[in-house]
Amino acid sequence: MRNSKKRLALFASGRGSNGEALYKAMKEGYINGEFVVIITDHGTAGIVERSKSWNIPLIVMERSDYDSKASFEQAQLDALGPYKVDGIVLAGYMRIVGAPLIERYEHRILNIHPALLPSFPGLHGHQQAIDGGVKITGCTVHFVDAGMDTGPIIMQNTVPVLPDDTEDTLSDRLLPIEHKTYKEALRLFCKDKLTIKGRVVNIED
């Protein structure tokens, strides 16, 4: 059974660029996993059209449709239940994951952030790096915990920050590095090669 594919849920809020890179890597056999369901909190997000072409079930769950944060988070758990997922992949999911989901899938929720955590957490990581005057920035794939981009770090990669960079140019240059890093981190996760001791993620590949 160790060679069976990991059943993964994809959570996305936007165009789905990282999600598409991961999907292609799975189809090519680089990652021993498969997206069995996609959850988005925006019914007009680009990931909606991508899900149709992938023929993967899509669930739209907008926070405004629920009368409380607790009911929204419970609905997420209920939606995932039938799919029996082994892990959750956040790819441009712009909402903080609630405690019930984290507790149910502890150390099985992965996220990518466009900065070298713990520096520049939260929104606009590219602009934060530019404003901070750093010469090098990058991306971080990490496990999700209850904090804002504070979970154990799995993998990081870097790009230079150029003197004339804008948020857009830096984002464009970093994006292919994000794809590469997330694919490698998810490959290791799906091979059960990641172990956590305290806050340190050990890679046993």
Long-range contacts (C-beta under 8 A, 24 or more apart in sequence): 2-192, 3-32, 5-32, 5-33, 5-34, 5-190, 6-32, 6-33, 6-34, 6-86, 6-87, 6-189, 6-190, 7-33, 7-34, 7-36, 7-83, 7-84, 7-85, 7-86, 7-87, 8-33, 8-34, 8-35, 8-36, 8-85, 8-86, 8-87, 8-88, 8-89, 8-190, 9-35, 9-36, 9-37, 9-38, 9-39, 9-80, 9-83, 9-85, 9-87, 9-88, 9-89, 10-35, 10-37, 10-38, 10-39, 10-47, 10-56, 10-88, 10-89, 10-91, 11-38, 11-39, 11-40, 11-88, 11-89, 11-90, 11-91, 11-93, 11-97, 12-38, 12-39, 12-40, 12-45, 12-47, 12-90, 12-91, 12-92, 12-93, 13-40, 13-41, 13-42, 13-45, 13-47, 13-92, 13-93, 13-94, 13-95, 14-42, 14-45, 14-46, 14-47, 14-92, 14-94, 15-45, 15-46, 15-47, 15-92, 16-45, 16-46, 16-47, 16-50, 16-91, 16-92, 17-91, 17-92, 17-175, 17-179, 18-91, 18-92, 18-112, 18-178, 18-179, 18-182, 19-47, 19-50, 19-89, 19-91, 19-92, 20-50, 21-179, 21-182, 21-183, 22-89, 22-91, 22-182, 22-183, 22-186, 23-50, 23-54, 25-183, 25-186, 25-187, 30-183, 30-187, 31-183, 31-186, 31-187, 31-190, 32-187, 32-190, 32-191, 33-86, 33-87, 33-186, 33-189, 33-190, 35-89, 36-83, 36-85, 37-79, 37-80, 37-83, 37-85, 39-76, 39-79, 39-80, 41-93, 41-94, 41-95, 47-92, 57-83, 63-95, 69-98, 72-98, 73-98, 73-99, 73-100, 73-101, 74-100, 76-100, 76-101, 77-101, 77-104, 87-189, 87-190, 89-186, 90-144, 91-182, 96-148, 97-144, 99-146, 102-144, 102-145, 102-146, 107-143, 107-152, 107-196, 108-143, 109-143, 109-144, 110-141, 110-142, 110-143, 110-144, 110-154, 110-182, 110-185, 110-186, 110-189, 111-141, 111-142, 111-143, 111-144, 111-149, 111-151, 112-139, 112-140, 112-141, 112-142, 112-178, 112-181, 112-182, 112-185, 113-139, 113-140, 113-142, 113-149, 114-139, 114-171, 114-174, 114-178, 115-139, 115-140, 116-140, 116-156, 116-158, 117-142, 117-149, 117-150, 117-153, 117-156, 118-149, 118-150, 121-148, 121-149, 121-150, 122-148, 122-149, 124-167, 126-167, 126-170, 126-171, 126-174, 127-167, 129-161, 129-170, 130-161, 130-165, 130-166, 130-167, 130-170, 134-161, 135-160, 135-161, 136-160, 136-161, 137-161, 137-170, 137-174, 138-174, 138-177, 139-174, 139-177, 139-178, 139-181, 139-182, 141-181, 141-182, 141-185, 141-186, 143-196, 143-201, 152-196, 152-199, 152-200, 152-201, 153-201, 154-185, 154-188, 154-189, 154-194, 154-201, 154-203, 155-181, 155-184, 155-185, 155-188, 155-203, 156-181, 157-181
